[in-house]
Amino acid sequence: MMKIPRRFRDVEQASYALIGFIPYLLALYLMISLDITITPSILGVAAVALMAHLVGFSVIRKFGQQLKRVCDSTSKALSSKLRTSIETKEDTPDELNDIVNSFNVMLLESQRSARNFQEMTTKMMLYSRDIEKYQKKLREEGLSRHRLSRYVGQDLVNKIINSNEDTPLQNKRQMATILFADIRSFTAISEHLEPVVLISMLNEYFDAMVNIIFKHYGVLDKFVGDELMATFGMLDSVDNGPINSLKAAIEMQQSMDALMANFKKKGFPVFEIGVGINCGDVVMGNLGSKNRMDYTVIGDTVNVAARLEQMAKGRSIIVGEEVHARCGHLITMRAKGDIKVKNRGQPVKCYQVMV
């Protein structure tokens, strides 16, 4: 409760005392000092003064009661949870009515501000939930990108992540360039190594090779033991597949010197790799079951590339006729002769890249 009414009562009582006694004391003083005789006229004036005093007392008291009622009403309105507007009686003076109306306007604005604040608080809570949901989605997407990037290049990761389809990589027939790389004499090397050492050595070797493949817009298809298979022409232009695969193969062979020097320091065995590349029509598709899909390429072009890799000696790159036709003017190659491929009637012309 507000303390204004109590202070007002104190002032009101003091005012009544002054109004009631000062005029009479003044009149008594004058009568004594001037030695005035009390006459009927003086008594009449005194009676009129007394009536005026009583009327003034009544008016002031009534105004004080109205002001106290306004103070009590405003205090109750402020302390109430409903914050309802206050109403005045018809006999309330205009000045008090103005005060009450101003108070009601302030109360209404306060209620509107409280509602706006509550709405803003609710919206902020909803926004915070959405932000938390988006942050979780971004964390999951980042984790998915990291996992995918261990198998395919970042360009293909973006293509898969941003696709709204269940199978973003559609089954189709198209021109592609296939690269196979294999460690020479791997069986003999693996027989003398502990499994932990063997896996560590292969992981370091594959990490270096795959990074080179990704660098030249290749897609890692699979690992088969110590052999890796990559496809070019899926991310970049199909026509750039042959030259990109050759750049990757040359860099892979050139990087082997530094890699083997590092292996030697670690006590790992050193080795060489052979690379085979072929270009032609392939069938790209999602093979497997509904729970585990493997996006790969199949066809005669793939079989020929695998055969070229088998005949490639250590530190050499053997390519097919189509790769030579498209890149022979850019990279020096020499004819290697014809090779027979299983289940293929015509022999395949092959060429060795001079690196």
Secondary structure, 3 states (H helix, E strand, C coil): CCCHHHHHHHHHHHHHHHHHHHHHHHHHHHHHHHCCCCCHHHHHHHHHHHHHHHHHHHHHHHHHHHHHHHHHHHHHHHHCCCCCCCCCCCCCCHHHHHHHHHHHHHHHHHHHHHHHHHHHHHHHHHHHHHHHHHHHHHHHHHHHHHHHHCCCCHHHHHHHHCCCCCCCCCCEEEEEEEEEEEECCHHHHHCCCCHHHHHHHHHHHHHHHHHHHHHCCEEEEEEECCEEEEEECCCCCHHHHHHHHHHHHHHHHHHHHHHHHHHHHHCCCCCCEEEEEEEEEEEEEEEECCCCEEEEEECHHHHHHHHHHHHCCCCEEEEEHHHHHHHCCCCCEEEEEEECCCCCCCCEEEEEECC
